[in-house]
Amino acid sequence: MTHVLVERRGAAQLIRMNRPDKKNALTRPMYAAMSEALLAGDADPAVRCHVFLGVPGAFCAGNDLADFLAVAQGHEGGLEVWSFLEALAGARKPMVSGVDGIAVGIGTTLNLHCDLTFATPRTEFRTPFVDLGLVPEAGSSLLAPLLIGRQQAFALLGLGEGIPAERAMAMGMIYQVVDEANLEAAVFSAAERIATKPAGALRATRDLMRAPREELFQRIREEGAVFAERLKSEEARAAFLAFMARKKG
């Protein structure tokens, strides 16, 4: 079971993270399923927009640390993560996300790639990479300073400071804050509006607005190399083990 639901809603392809018992912490099979969905949706002319959703109260709690701990202890794996990040950065069609509640790590950085992000008032965006002995991923070290400025990006990526939804909207990190009951309706309303636009003109406009893709891919590769090195560091191992001990306590 991959814990990712993929379905069509009109011209939108919905990719829903659905592992509520773990607050949508992402496993390698979940990354693989989302990569496959993005690539398939981009190849399907009937799909005009990708939509990312989680479950009530949890968009995504970040990476499953058991997976990361296995890599840190010398086991192979992790290619599914980087394949998803490249599919995300290379997506040819608009992406809309609806975020409710927990949005940690990739649960935050995924949204930096989206063209429209809606979030609920109880949402907080947080990236505790440094606290785990790691570095930012998903091209966020490039995208976050472009979107919100270097100092706000340092607070997010370096300090791991949580950013509530209203503040995220004020700084231009997300599009709109809506209440929990209206989140999915707002997301799919936006997706329907996207689907009515001339596809070629919208694609060209989107490409012009985005950071050059090769620069973004290069940054993802650079982050990935440092991330992999840090993942096997004593700092990261100690942080993961402390985290797992707290969970068991």
Summary of the structure (lengths in Angstrom):
residues: 249
radius of gyration: 17.2
end to end distance: 28.0
largest distance: 55.0
contacts: 842
relative contact order: 0.14
helix: 54%
strand: 17%
